[in-house]
């Protein structure tokens, strides 16, 4: 790994969701905390992807590893955390819980077609309790934000990347 300061990011942590649809915004909440509370090396980029779109596509160029943080329909009880990798990710997106998940699926498909697909992808997700209009996470999901941050740190460490508390 090149250690000089102009290292281009090779890892992208992408939080997606809609902050006004209660638990749907959990991915954005998690990455905002990550940005506030941790210092990450230059090879790691953190992005609030909001409700997503193909305009994020250029950000995937040169990205080798992608961590997506999102609310995911698992069929489990609200607050159930899940880690999906590789081919399991597009499969999980078949059960859409919000419009942006179609955007994520399209984004990954187009990235693959253009040769920009990360070689490693991990989805850190949580089963939402509510995606009704509202700006607060439900208690079940809010209780998992720390676990989701820990899961991201675990992925980074498994790739030899250390994040320091800010």
N, C-alpha and C positions, 0 to 999 in steps of 0.2 A: 504494500500500500504506500503510495506516494505521500510523504508527510509535509510537503511544503504547503503554504497557505492558499495557493490557487488550485487546490485539489477540487476537481469537479465532483459534485455529489454522485455517488453510485447507489445510495440507498435513499428511498423516499418513503416517509411515513405520511400517509394520506388519510385524514379524518374526513368522513363525509356524513352528511345528514342535514336536516332542516331544524334549526333552533326554535322555530315556532310550532313545531309538531311534537312537543313533549319528548318522549324517549327516542324519537327519530334523530334528534340532535346529539345523541351521546358521542358519536365519533368526533364531532367538532369540539364538544366539551373536553374530551380526553386530549386531543392534540393541542388545544389552547392551554391546558394545564401543563402539558409536556413542554411547550414553548416557554411558559412562565417559570417553571420550576427546575428545568434541566439545561445544562450546557452540553451541546452535542458537537462532536468533531465535524470538520468541514465536509467530510464525505457523506454526511447525513443531512438530508433536507426534510423539513417538516412543513406540511401544507394543509391548510384548512380548505378542503375542496368544496365546502358548502353542498349545494345540491347537484354539483357536477355538470359536466358537459364535455364535448369533444375538445373544447378550448384548452383542456388540461393536457391533451396529447403531447405537445412539445416538451412538457415537463418530464415525460417518460423517456425521452431520448437519453441514452447513456446510463439509464437506471438499470442496475443489475438485480437489485432486490427491492421489493415493494411490500410494505406493511399497510394494509387497509384496515381502518378502524371504523366500525359501523354497527348499527342495530341490525340484527339478522333474525329472520323467522326460523326458529329451531324446532318449534312444536313443543318446546319445554316450558317450564314455568317462568314467568317474568324474572329477569335477573340472572338467568342461566347463561354462563359465559361459554364461548366456543372458540376453538382455534382451528381454522381450516387452512389447508395448504394446497398449492398446485391446482390440479384439475377439480378438486372439491369446491373451489371457489365459484366458478361459473355455474356449477350444479346448484349451489346454495342460492344463487341469484335467480334461479328459475321461480322460486317462491317469492314473488315481489311483495314487500310490505310498504314500499313507497316508490314514487316515480323515479327518484334518483338511482335506484338500483338497476333500472333498465339502462340508464346512462353509464353506470359503471361497467355493466356487461358489454355495452357497445364500445366503450373506451378500450377495454381489454381486448376485444375482438379486433378493432381497428389497429391497435398497437401491435398485435400479433401479425396482422396482414402487412403492416409497414416495416416489420422487422425490429420494432422497438419494445417488444414485450420483455419485461424483466425475466431473468432466468429463474428467479425464485420469488414466489409470492405467498404471503401469509395474510390471512384475514383474522383479526382479533375482533370478535363480535359478542353481542349480548342480546338475549331475547327481550324485546321491548314489552312493557306492560301496557302502554298506551301510546298511540300516535295521533291522538286527538289534538286540536289546536290548544296550545299552552306552551309557556316558556320554561316550565320546570320539569326536570326529570322525575319520574315516579320514584318512591323510596327504594323499591327493589332494584332499579337500574342505577340510581345514584349511589347505592351501596357498593356497586361493582366498579366504579370509576378507578379506585385505587388498584383493584385487581387487574383491570385492563392496562393501566400504566405499568404495573409489574410484569405483565405478559409481554409488553413491548420491550421493556428492559431485558427480559429473558431472551427474546429473539435477537436483540442487538448483541448481547453477550455471546450467544451461540455463534454469531458471525464475527466474534473477536472485536466488537465495538463497545467501548465503555462510555456511558453518559454520566456526567457529574452533576450533583445537585447545584442549582444556580446560587 
